[in-house]
Amino acid sequence: MGIRRRKHWGWGYEDQQPAASAVQATAAQLANRFGFRCGEVAEPVALESARLPAPRIEAPAQLAEICSAEAHARASHALGKSYADVVDGFHGRFESPPDFVARPRDEQEIERLLEWCAAERVAAVPYGGGTSVVGGVTPRIPPSSKGAVSIDLGALDQLLELDPVSRAARIQGGAAGPHLEAQLAEHGMTLRHFPQSFELSTLGGWIATRAGGHFATVRTHIEDFVECARAITPSGVWASRRLPGSGAGISPDRMLAGSEGTLGIITEAWVRVQPRPEHRRSAGVLFDGFMRGAECVRALSQSGLDPANCRLIDAREARVMMAGDGSRDLLVLGFESTDHPVDAAMDRALEICAAQGGVVEERGARGSGRERAGGDAVSSWRQAFLGVPYMRDVLVAMGVLSETFETAITWERFAALHERVTAAAGEALRQVCGDGGVLTTRFTHVYPDGPAVYYTVLAPASRGEEVAQWREVKRAASDAIIAEGGTITHHHAVGRDHRPWYDEQRPAPFAEALRAAKASLDPAGIMNPGVLVDPLP
């Protein structure tokens, strides 16, 4: 298709895959860091050795120019980026690839694709960056579908308009994070939305999954940035009016946010942008005990200071990420502004930390500038955080289980949820992987009424049993989260993997209303079947 090729498994591009000797060396370093035994490091199954089921259908002749059924296109669009997806791709297992991949160049081609899919009973699976960790882009389709097409939005990636007066930009849905920001930077602007998947994920994908960004307070989810959105549905164009706010009924933009490709394909959106920040300060604060740090974070979240970064990382994760020696928990704290110095806000935040027993380890210099870092611990954690998707590919080669799950809960219920979830997940981890596993915790986002809690699992896995082992841990953790009143996901979306718990979480009348809305917009039930709700009979 004339574009830089992504790896058919794992994270990144084919030209980024390190040599086997480099993977072996990295594996040895990671084994030493995590305390795991480093045995034989496997190599991924080459694409030409992978076995893909033969296509069940062919692309329509009138759209053949934008479609491909070659092996790489199908394999690279068959899986997302969950641990199970990476393991399956690494071992050459592609059980449910799309029959072909379409790469439309405009809305008219999307309309023609959806018309053909509806007429032929072919599942249409929207594909942005393919970074779903919950089965959101995997074409696992019902028997009623004759086949599946993956609709890749990568060709719709342009900044179409910029409004410097209202500070908003009209951007196509297929724009990936770096390209989106590069186009805005030419005008001195930024969207300021940086999920961990930023390198590959897209604006349309962020909206469809209600993605959470890197910043801890205020505008934490992508819908907080959306002025209006436009989508192509099987029943017509969904386009809302561009406004700073509206009380006119149920918001069409909020209804699209989190729809996960079940109602239509998001082609563009007007989003709120801002000048690039010029004032930054960050600091690392140490605590003796995660719950003591949590009380400090609660005080910060209710202070009205609204820090840009307020991530509490437990001692085990700090050690794993080389941001500490594992003896104390680390709070990564930061402030930024486009308009004014943030020194006073940081000073007050550090006073709150000190009153809660926090010890300031390092702090950035006062004043303006884009590189006011908070010292070695904060910088080490930040670099490790950005490199996690690449590191996980090496861990899979080592035979190490490496996956995450997350939730959100109100402050008064956090302690009970945390105790139950860590106990349930820890016991399941010991049952399936023995005593060598590690379960870590951090806060990714914080609100005045509660935290978003993120857990990481690392453990030596049994070759050939990795996916089954992870599913046991995931099931135990998810059951505990729902039992304690948490959400099954704060920012990872529902997809196919979270459906059992999402079905428990949502109100039954709402589910019926959602099915009815889907039936109106997607009467043939072709849009990403299996995600969020099953279509009406």
N, C-alpha and C positions, 0 to 999 in steps of 0.2 A: 504493500500500500504506500510505499515511498516515505515511511516515517521511521524514526529511530525505534528499534525493536526492544520491547520489554522482555525480561526473562520469562520463559514459559512457566516458571515456578518462582516463588519467593519474591523478594523485594528488588526493585530497581531495574536496570537495563542490562542487556547482554554484555555490553562493553565494560560494565562495572564488575562482572563476576571475577573474583580473584583466582589466581592459579591454585592448584591443589596444594602446593607447598606452602603458600601463604595462608590458606585455610587451616592447614595442619598447625602452623605456628600460632595463629590466632586462637585455635582451639586449646592449645597447651596453656596459653596465657589465661583464657577464660576458666579453664579447669582449676588452675591455681587460685584465681580470684574467688571462685565459688566454692572451692573445697571439694570438687568432684573428681573422681578418677577419670583420666583421659585415656580411653581405649582407642580402638581403631576409628578413624574418621572416615565416614562413607562419602562417596561422590554421588551427585545427583544423576538420575537416569537421563541420558541424552534424549532430546526430543525425537530423534529418528528411531530410538528404541522403545519409546512409549507407544502404547496401544490405545487408540481412540476408537470408539464405536463409529461405524460408518454413518454419514449423514442420512437422515430419514427423508429429507426434503431438499429441494434445490431452490436457490434464489430465483425470484421472478426475472424473466428476461429483460423487462423494462427497467430493472434496478441493478442489473448485473455489474454495472460499472463501479458501483460503490460497495459491492459485496465480495466476500472472500470465504471460501471453504477450505483453504489450505491448513495444514496441520498446526502451524505456529499460531495463526489467528484464532483457531478454535481452542487450542490448549491454553493460550494466554488469557482467554476470556471465559474459561471453564470454572475458575476458582477465584475466591477473594484472597484475603491475606490473614485469615485466622491461623492459629497454630495447626489445626487439622488440615486446612487448605494447603499450607506450606509443606506439611509432611506428605500429603497425598501427591502434590506436584513434584516434590523431591524424588519420590519413589515411582514416578511415572504413572500414577493412578488418576485417570480422567474419566470417571464413570458417567458424568452428565455434561458433556461439552455442548455448546450450541451447535446447531447444524450448519450455520454460517454466521459470519460477523458482518454487519452493515455499518458503514461509516458515512452517514449523511452529511451533506455540505450546507444544507439550509432547511428551513422549516417545511418547504414543499416536499422535499424528499422524505422527511419524517412522516408527513401526512400520508404519502403514498405507501410507505412501509406499513403504517398502522392499518390502513385500508386493506392492504393485501393480507396482513396477519389476521385481521378480523374475518375476512372472507374465507380464509383457508384454515381457520382454527389453529393458528401458530402462536405460541407464547412469545411475547415481546419483552425482553429483559433490558431495561436501560443500564448503560455502563458508562460511568464517569472516569474515575481513576482506578477502579477495581480494588479499592482498599478496604472493602467491607470485611469486618471480622466476625460477622454474625450470619453469613450465608445469604447476604442480600443480593449478590450478583450471580450466584450459582444457579444455572438453569435446571433445577430439580422440579420438573413439571408434572402435572397430573396426567393420567392416561387419556383424558379427553382431548388433550392437545396433540396435534399431529407432529409437532416438532417445536424448536425454539430458535429464535434469532437474537443475538446479542447486539444491541444498538449502541455503538460507541460514539459518544458526543465529542470526541477529541478535535474534530475539524471546526467546531463552533467555539472558538477560544479568544474572541477579540473584544477589546474595549471599544464599544460603539459610540458612546457619548460621555462627556464629563461636564457636570454642572458645578463650576467653582463657587457660585454664589450660594447655593443650597448645600454644597459639599456632598454631592452624590454622583454615582457613576452607573452607566448602563453597560452591563457586561454579559457576554454570552455564557451559557451554562457549562460549556465544556472547557472553560479556562482553568488550567491547573494552577495551584498556588504560586509557584515561582513566576510563571508567565503573566499571571494576573497582576502580581505585585510589581513586576518589571514595567508593565504598561502604565500602571498608576504612578510609579516613581518618576517617569518622564514628566509628569505634571506636579511633582513634589507631594504626591498624595499616597495614602496607604489605606487598605481596608482594615488592617490591624486584627486579622483573624488567622491564627496560626495553630491549627490542630497538629498533632504529632505526624499525621499522614500528609502534611502540607506539600511535600515534594511532589506527590503524585495525585492527590485528591483534587476535586474540581468544585467550582462554585455551585453548579447544579446538584452535585452529589452532597455537598454540605447542606443545602436547603432541604433536599429530599430526606436526609437522615437527621436533621436538627443537630448538626455537628457542633461540638464544643471546641472553642479555641484555647490557646495557651493561657490567656489572661484570666485571673482568678475571680474577679468581681465585676459588677456592672454588666457590660455586654459580654456575657459568657457564651451564648449560643448564637448561631448564625442568624436566626430569625430576628434577633435584636437589631440587626443591621439592614434588614430588608424593607425598602419602601414599597415596592410592588414587584410582582413576578409574572412571568408569562410561560404557559405550558401548552403543549399540543396533546390533546386527549383523543381517543377514538371517536368522541362525539363532537369535537370541534375545538376551537382555540379558547383557552382559559387565560384571560388577561385582566388584571386589576388596575385600578386607577392609582396613579402615583400621588401619594399624600404623606405628610409627616405623621399623621395619626387620623383615626376615624372611629366613630362609634356606631357606624352603620351596619348593625347586625353582625353575624359571624364573619370573621375576617377571611376573605378568600386566600390571602397570603398565608395566614396561619394554618389554613386547611391544607395547603400544599406542603407546608413545612412538616416534615415527618411522614409524608405520604409514601415514601420509599419506592417510588416507581409504580405504585398500584393504581393511580388515577390518571397519570399522563407523564409526559417527558418535559422537564423544565428546560426551556431553551434560552432564557435570559432573565435578568432581574436588574432593577435599580437598587443599588445598595449605598448605604451611608459611608462616606469616606472622610478622612481627616488629613491634615498636614502631618508629615512624619515627625514624631516626637523629638524634641531637642533637649529636654531636661530629663535625666534619669539618675536614680540612685538605687542600689541594691545592697543587701546585707545578709549574712548568715547568722542565725541565732540558735544556740544549742539548748536542749532540754533534757533533764533526767526523767524519762518516762513519756510515752506517747500521749497518754491521757492528760498529763500536765500541759504538754504542748497544745493539745486540742482545746483546753480551756483558754489558753492564750489566743488561739486563732478565733475562738468564739468572741472574745473581747474585741479583737481587731475587726472582725466582721460586723460587729454591732456599734463600732465607734464612729462610723460615717467617714472614715479616712479613705476607704475604697482603694486599697493597694492594687497595683497591676498584677503583682505576683504574691501569692501567699500560700505556698505549698509546704505542708508539713510532711516530712519524710521520716519514716521510722529508722532506727539505728541499723537494722539489717539491710534495708535498701540503701542507706547512705554508704554502708561498707561495700555492697555489691557494685554500686555506681562510682566507687572510689571518691566519695564526697565525705568520708569520715572513716574512723577506725572501728566503727560498730559499737562504740561505748555509749553514745548519746544520739538523741534524735535531732534532726536538723530542720529548721524552718527557713525556707528560701523566701525572702521578703524583698519586694521591689516597688518603686513608684516611678511614674513617668508622666510627662505633660508636654503638650505642644506649645503651651503659652507661658508658663511661669515655673520658677524653681520649685522643687519638691523637697527641699531640705527640711522645712518645718514639719511636713507630713511624716517624713522618715524619722525625725527626732522624736515626735510624739509617739509613733508606733514603737520605737525602741524603748521608750519609757513604759509603755504598756507591757512590752515583753519582759522588761526587768522586774516589773511589779508581779509578774506571773512566774518568776524564777528563771527566766531565760538569760543566757549569757551570750553577749554579742561576740561572735568569733572573729568576723571580719566585716568591714563595711567599705562601700565604694567612696570615692572622693566626692567632696561637695562640688556643686556648680553644674554647668550645662555640659552638653556633649553626649555623643551616642554610645560611648564605651565606658560608662561609670559602673564597672563590675563590682561585685561584692566579695571578691577574693577567691582563693583557690577552691574551697569547698563548693561554692555556688557555681563557679565556672566548670569544675569537673562534673558536677551533676548535670549542668545544662548540655555539655558536649555529649555525655553518655546518653542523655534523654533523646537527643536528636539521632544518635547512632543506633538506637535499640532495634529498629526494623532490620538493619543490616546484620547486627549481632545475632538476631534470632535465627537467621539463615545458617550461621555457623553452628549455633547450638543444636539445630535440627541435624546437621551433619554429624555432630558429636553424639547424637542420641539422647539429648537433654530435653525434657519437657519444659517449655517456656511459653506461658500464656498469662492473660490477665482477665479480670472481671471487675465490674464497677457498679456503684449504686449511689443513691442519695437518701438522706433521712434527716428529720428534724433533730435539733440539738438534744432535746430532752430524751430522745430515744436512741441516740447514737451509741452510747456505752453498751446498752443491751444488745443492739444489733451487732456491734463489733465483736463482742464476746461470743455471741452465738455463731456468727459467720466464720470467725477464725477457728473456733472449735470444730465446726462441721467440716470446713474445707481442710483443716489440718489433719483431722482423723481420716478423712477419705484419702488424703495424700499419703499418709502412713500406710494405709491399707493396700494401696495400689503400687506405691513406689518405695516402701520401706522408710527408714528413719533419716535418709540423706537429703530430704527435700527442704526447701526454704519457702516460707510464705511471708511476703512483705506488704506493708501498707503505706499509703500516702493520701493526702487530700489533694485533689486536682483543682477544685473550685470551692469557694466558700460563700455562703449567703448569710444574712443576718439571722435566718431561722434554721440553718443547718448546713452540713458539709456534703460535698460529693466525695465519696470514698472509693479508692482505687486499690485493688489487690493484685500482686504479682506472684505467680507460682513458678518455681524453678526446682527441678528434680531429675535425677537420672531415670530414664525411661527404658522399658524393655523394647528392643527392636521388634517391629511388627505389631506392637501393642500400644504404641504411643497415643493414638487417637482414642482408643477405648479407655485408656487410663485417664486421659484428660477429661473425657465425658463423665466419668465417675466423680471426679473432683468438681467439675462444673455443676453437675446435678445437685450435689450436696450443698454447694455454696448458694445456688439459685433458690433451692427450697428454703434455706435458712433466711435469705433476703426477703422473700415474699412473706414468710411466716412472721417476720418482725416488722412488716409494714413498710419496707423499703421499696424502691422502684427497681425493676429488673434491669434498667439501663438509664444512666444519666446522659450519656452522649455516644454510646456505641450503636444505637438503633436496635430495632427488633429483628429484622430479617426473618430467616427461617429458623435459626437456631434458638431464638428467644420466644418463639410462638407459644410453647406450652405455659410459660410463666406470664407472658403478656395476656394471654387469654384469662388467667386468674386475676390479673391486676386491673383490667379495665372493667367498667360497668357493663352489664349485659345489654341494657337499652342502647348504650353508645355503640356497641358492636353491631347491633341490628341497624342502627342509623348509618354506620360506616358501610355496611354491606349494601344498603339501599343506594347510598351515594355512588359507590363503585358500580352498581348495576346501571345507574343512569349514565355515568360517564364512560363506562367500559362494558357495554351490554354483552359482548361475546366473552368476557372474562379473560382477555389475553394479556393484560398488563401485569407482569411480574407475579404470576400465580403462586400461591403458597405463602406470600409475605403479608403480614398484618391480619388479613381476614380471608376466609374462603369466599368465593363468589356465591351469590344466590343460585339455587338450582335453576 
